[in-house]
Amino acid sequence: MSITPSPRLAGIASVVVLAVSALAAPTATAGTRATEQNGICEDGEICFYYGSDLAGSLSDFSPGTRVDDYGDSLSNCYRFISPGAGQGQCIKNNAESITNNTDFEVSLHTSGPVGEYDDMIQFIGTHFSENLDENLKNYNGWHIAYKGI
């Protein structure tokens, strides 16, 4: 006598196989994700440069990292970490250019009041690089990445 599984059990088995496959898939691609704070401006990262025109040392962040304050003491700050001018310095009030290698918009904010304004903001579009405007060049304090409309 042979036992034939019911169509319902066969369907459940297919779902289990698909679920296990789906769980295994992210592990295969995890190695290709960008690694923030490794000093390499990779696809999927927001990178700040010590100098204008993307020159000097850089500091790289994932778009999921919200940074409310870069910190301003060498013992407690995000630093420029790649080789080049500015390596080891805090990025707060030292960045002059940015690359946004993400699908997120980025808003970069000053570290304090500018003239009569409490906060100056520069918006950086997806997959775009530029020098910081005069209000934020060497006067930057924090950023946030968000999905634009």
KOLZADREN-15380 format. One record per atom (N, C-alpha, C): residue in three letters; z, x, y. Coordinates in steps of 0.05 Angstrom, whole numbers, padded with zeros to 5 digits, always signed. Each point is the difference from the previous one (the first is absolute). Layout:
// KOLZADREN-15380
ALAZXY
...
This chain:
// KOLZADREN-15380
MET+00000+00017-00023
MET+00000-00017+00023
MET+00000+00018+00025
SER-00018-00005+00018
SER-00001+00016+00024
SER+00012-00016+00023
ILE+00012+00014+00018
ILE+00013-00013+00023
ILE-00018+00006+00025
THR-00008-00021+00013
THR-00017+00003+00024
THR+00018-00007+00024
PRO+00001+00019+00019
PRO+00017-00006+00023
PRO-00011-00024+00016
SER+00017-00015+00011
SER-00009-00023+00016
SER-00013+00010+00026
PRO-00018-00015+00012
PRO-00013+00008+00025
PRO+00021+00006+00021
ARG+00022-00014+00000
ARG+00021+00004+00021
ARG+00012+00028-00003
LEU+00006+00008-00025
LEU+00012+00026-00005
LEU-00020+00022+00007
ALA-00026-00004-00006
ALA-00020+00020+00007
ALA-00002+00002+00030
GLY+00002-00021+00015
GLY+00000+00000+00029
GLY+00024+00015+00011
ILE+00023-00004-00011
ILE+00024+00014+00009
ILE-00003+00030-00006
ALA-00011+00007-00023
ALA-00004+00028-00006
ALA-00019+00013+00020
SER-00021-00014+00008
SER-00018+00011+00020
SER+00013+00004+00027
VAL+00018-00018+00007
VAL+00015+00003+00025
VAL+00018+00024-00001
VAL+00013+00004-00022
VAL+00018+00023-00003
VAL-00016+00026+00002
VAL-00024+00002-00014
VAL-00016+00024+00002
VAL-00009+00004+00029
LEU-00009-00020+00014
LEU-00008+00002+00028
LEU+00023+00010+00017
ALA+00024-00011-00004
ALA+00023+00007+00016
ALA+00007+00030-00004
VAL+00000+00009-00025
VAL+00006+00028-00006
VAL-00021+00018+00013
SER-00026-00008-00001
SER-00021+00015+00012
SER+00004+00002+00030
ALA+00007-00022+00013
ALA+00005-00001+00028
ALA+00022+00018+00009
LEU+00022+00001-00016
LEU+00022+00018+00006
LEU-00007+00029-00003
ALA-00018+00006-00019
ALA-00008+00028-00004
ALA-00019+00009+00021
ALA-00015-00017+00012
ALA-00021+00008+00020
ALA+00011+00015+00024
PRO+00022-00009+00013
PRO+00009+00015+00023
PRO+00008+00029-00006
THR+00009+00005-00024
THR+00008+00027-00007
THR-00024+00018+00000
ALA-00023-00010-00008
ALA-00024+00016-00001
ALA-00009+00008+00028
THR+00004-00017+00020
THR-00010+00005+00027
THR+00022+00012+00018
ALA+00025+00001-00009
ALA+00021+00010+00017
ALA-00004+00028+00009
GLY-00014+00017-00016
GLY-00004+00027+00008
GLY-00020+00003+00023
THR-00015-00021+00006
THR-00020+00002+00021
THR+00010-00010+00027
ARG+00025-00009+00000
ARG+00011-00010+00025
ARG+00008+00024+00018
ALA-00002-00005+00026
ALA+00009+00020+00019
ALA+00030+00005-00001
THR+00007+00025+00005
THR+00029+00007+00000
THR+00008+00007+00028
GLU+00017-00017+00012
GLU+00008+00005+00028
GLU+00018+00024+00002
GLN+00000+00012+00023
GLN+00016+00023+00007
GLN-00006+00024-00019
ASN-00025+00004-00007
ASN-00008+00023-00015
ASN-00018+00019+00017
GLY-00005-00007+00025
GLY-00015+00017+00018
GLY-00030-00001-00004
ILE-00010-00020-00014
ILE-00029-00004-00004
ILE-00007-00028+00009
CYS-00019-00002+00018
CYS-00008-00026+00010
CYS-00020-00013-00020
GLU+00011-00017-00017
GLU-00015-00012-00021
GLU-00009-00029+00007
ASP-00020-00010-00015
ASP-00008-00028+00003
ASP+00024-00017-00005
GLY+00005-00020+00017
GLY+00022-00018-00003
GLY+00025+00009+00015
GLU-00003+00020+00018
GLU+00023+00010+00016
GLU-00005-00001+00030
ILE+00021+00001+00015
ILE+00000+00002+00029
ILE+00010+00028+00006
CYS-00015+00016+00015
CYS+00006+00028+00004
CYS+00002+00006+00030
PHE+00022+00013+00007
PHE+00004+00009+00028
PHE-00004+00030+00001
TYR-00014+00009+00021
TYR-00006+00028+00004
TYR+00015+00011+00024
TYR+00008+00025-00002
TYR+00014+00014+00022
TYR-00019+00003+00024
GLY-00025+00006-00005
GLY-00019+00005+00022
GLY-00020-00022+00004
SER-00014+00001+00022
SER-00022-00019+00005
SER-00023+00006-00019
ASP-00018-00019-00003
ASP-00024+00002-00017
ASP+00007+00007-00029
LEU+00023-00011-00009
LEU+00008+00003-00028
LEU+00005+00029-00008
ALA+00011+00016+00019
ALA+00005+00028-00004
ALA+00030+00005-00005
GLY+00005+00023-00012
GLY+00028+00008-00005
GLY+00011-00013-00025
SER+00026+00002-00003
SER+00015-00011-00023
SER-00001-00030+00001
LEU+00004-00013-00024
LEU+00000-00029-00001
LEU+00024-00010-00016
SER+00005-00026+00004
SER+00021-00014-00015
SER-00013-00026-00009
ASP+00002-00006-00026
ASP-00014-00023-00012
ASP+00019-00021-00010
PHE-00008-00026+00004
PHE+00016-00023-00007
PHE-00017-00020-00015
SER+00013-00015-00019
SER-00014-00022-00012
SER+00003-00024+00018
PRO-00018-00020-00001
PRO+00002-00023+00017
PRO+00024-00017-00005
GLY+00012+00002-00024
GLY+00023-00016-00007
GLY+00026+00012+00012
THR-00001+00023+00012
THR+00023+00012+00012
THR+00002-00008+00029
ARG+00020-00016+00007
ARG+00004-00007+00027
ARG+00020+00020+00012
VAL-00008+00013+00021
VAL+00016+00021+00012
VAL+00009-00010+00028
ASP+00026-00007+00002
ASP+00011-00010+00025
ASP+00007+00022+00020
ASP+00003+00024-00010
ASP+00007+00023+00017
ASP-00006+00025-00016
TYR-00017+00018+00012
TYR-00007+00024-00014
TYR+00023+00020-00001
GLY+00020-00004+00016
GLY+00023+00018+00001
GLY-00006+00024+00018
ASP+00020+00010+00013
ASP-00006+00021+00019
ASP+00017+00025-00003
SER+00015+00003-00022
SER+00014+00025-00005
SER-00012+00012-00026
LEU-00003+00026+00000
LEU-00012+00013-00023
LEU+00014-00006-00026
SER+00025-00007+00001
SER+00015-00006-00024
SER-00005-00029-00010
ASN-00012-00017+00016
ASN-00004-00028-00007
ASN-00025-00011+00013
CYS-00024+00010-00007
CYS-00024-00011+00012
CYS-00024+00003-00020
TYR-00021-00016+00005
TYR-00025+00005-00014
TYR-00013+00024+00014
ARG-00010+00018-00016
ARG-00012+00025+00011
ARG-00029+00002-00006
PHE-00013+00017+00016
PHE-00027+00009-00007
PHE+00003+00019-00024
ILE-00014-00005-00022
ILE+00006+00016-00024
ILE-00023+00017-00010
SER-00025-00005+00008
SER-00021+00016-00010
SER-00002+00026+00016
PRO-00014+00020-00010
PRO-00003+00025+00015
PRO-00015-00006+00027
GLY+00007+00016+00020
GLY-00014-00003+00026
GLY+00020-00001+00023
ALA-00010+00000+00024
ALA+00017-00001+00023
ALA+00018-00024-00001
GLY+00025+00003+00006
GLY+00020-00022+00000
GLY+00014-00004-00026
GLN-00007+00015-00021
GLN+00012-00004-00027
GLN+00031+00003+00003
GLY+00014-00019-00011
GLY+00029+00000+00000
GLY+00013-00014+00023
GLN-00015-00006+00021
GLN+00011-00015+00023
GLN+00001-00030-00006
CYS+00018-00014+00013
CYS+00002-00029-00002
CYS-00026-00012+00012
ILE-00009-00022-00013
ILE-00024-00012+00011
ILE+00006-00017+00025
LYS+00025-00009+00003
LYS+00007-00016+00023
LYS-00005+00016+00026
ASN-00015-00012+00018
ASN-00007+00012+00025
ASN-00016+00026-00002
ASN-00013+00004-00023
ASN-00017+00024-00004
ASN-00028-00006-00010
ALA-00005-00024-00009
ALA-00027-00007-00011
ALA-00020-00004+00023
GLU-00025+00009-00005
GLU-00021-00003+00020
GLU-00024-00016-00011
SER-00003-00002-00027
SER-00022-00015-00011
SER+00008-00012-00026
ILE-00017-00019-00009
ILE+00007-00016-00024
ILE-00026-00006-00016
THR+00004-00002-00026
THR-00021-00011-00018
THR+00012-00023-00015
ASN-00013-00022-00001
ASN+00008-00023-00015
ASN-00019-00004-00023
ASN+00006+00010-00024
ASN-00017-00002-00024
ASN+00007-00024-00017
THR+00009-00022+00013
THR+00009-00023-00015
THR-00016-00025+00007
ASP+00006-00021-00014
ASP-00012-00026+00006
ASP+00019-00016+00018
PHE+00020+00013+00011
PHE+00019-00013+00018
PHE-00005+00009+00029
GLU+00007-00017+00018
GLU+00000+00007+00028
GLU+00027+00015+00005
VAL+00000+00018+00019
VAL+00025+00014+00007
VAL+00006-00003+00029
SER+00025-00005+00007
SER+00008+00001+00028
SER+00020+00023+00003
LEU-00006+00017+00019
LEU+00017+00023+00005
LEU+00014-00005+00027
HIS+00026+00005+00000
HIS+00017-00007+00023
HIS+00012+00024+00013
THR+00005-00001+00026
THR+00014+00022+00014
THR+00029+00001-00009
SER+00012+00022+00006
SER+00028+00004-00007
SER+00019-00009+00021
GLY-00010-00013+00021
GLY+00017-00010+00021
GLY-00016-00011+00023
PRO+00012-00008+00022
PRO-00014-00011+00022
PRO-00021+00019+00012
VAL-00022-00011+00009
VAL-00021+00016+00014
VAL-00004-00014+00027
GLY+00008+00014+00021
GLY-00003-00011+00026
GLY+00015-00027+00002
GLU-00014-00021+00007
GLU+00012-00026+00003
GLU+00000-00016-00026
TYR-00011+00011-00022
TYR-00002-00014-00025
TYR+00021+00010-00020
ASP+00010-00019-00016
ASP+00021+00007-00020
ASP-00012+00014-00024
ASP-00024-00007-00007
ASP-00013+00010-00024
ASP-00030+00000+00003
MET-00013+00023-00004
MET-00029+00001+00000
MET-00009+00001-00029
ILE-00023-00013-00005
ILE-00010-00003-00028
ILE-00029+00009+00000
GLN-00008+00014-00021
GLN-00028+00005-00006
GLN-00006-00011-00027
PHE-00022-00014-00002
PHE-00009-00012-00026
PHE-00022+00018-00011
ILE+00002+00006-00026
ILE-00019+00016-00014
ILE-00012-00017-00022
GLY-00026-00003+00000
GLY-00014-00017-00019
GLY-00001+00013-00028
THR-00009-00016-00019
THR-00002+00010-00027
THR-00021+00022-00002
HIS+00006+00020-00016
HIS-00019+00022-00006
HIS-00011+00012+00026
PHE+00018+00008+00018
PHE-00007+00009+00026
PHE+00018+00024+00008
SER-00012+00019+00015
SER+00016+00022+00010
SER-00004+00002+00030
GLU+00021+00008+00015
GLU-00003+00003+00028
GLU+00023+00016+00012
ASN-00004+00010+00024
ASN+00022+00013+00015
ASN+00017-00022+00011
LEU+00026+00006+00003
LEU+00018-00020+00012
LEU-00005-00001+00030
ASP+00003-00024+00011
ASP-00004-00002+00029
ASP+00023+00014+00015
GLU-00004+00004+00026
GLU+00019+00016+00015
GLU+00028-00010+00000
ASN+00004-00026-00004
ASN+00027-00011-00001
ASN+00015+00005-00026
LEU-00015+00006-00021
LEU+00012+00005-00026
LEU-00002+00029-00009
LYS-00018+00015+00011
LYS-00003+00028-00008
LYS+00026+00015+00006
ASN+00011+00011-00020
ASN+00026+00015+00002
ASN+00023-00018+00010
TYR-00004-00026-00004
TYR+00022-00019+00008
TYR-00001-00024-00019
ASN+00001+00006-00025
ASN-00002-00021-00021
ASN+00026-00002-00015
GLY+00008-00024-00008
GLY+00025-00003-00013
GLY+00000-00014-00026
TRP-00019-00019-00005
TRP-00001-00015-00025
TRP-00026-00014-00003
HIS-00005-00009-00025
HIS-00025-00015-00005
HIS+00005-00021-00021
ILE-00019-00018-00002
ILE+00000-00021-00021
ILE-00029-00005-00008
ALA-00004-00005-00026
ALA-00026-00007-00010
ALA+00001-00029-00008
TYR-00022-00015+00006
TYR-00001-00028-00006
TYR-00028-00009-00006
LYS-00003-00022-00014
LYS-00026-00011-00006
LYS-00010-00016+00024
GLY-00023+00008+00010
GLY-00012-00015+00023
GLY-00013-00025-00010
ILE-00008-00017+00019
ILE-00012-00025-00007
ILE-00030+00003-00003
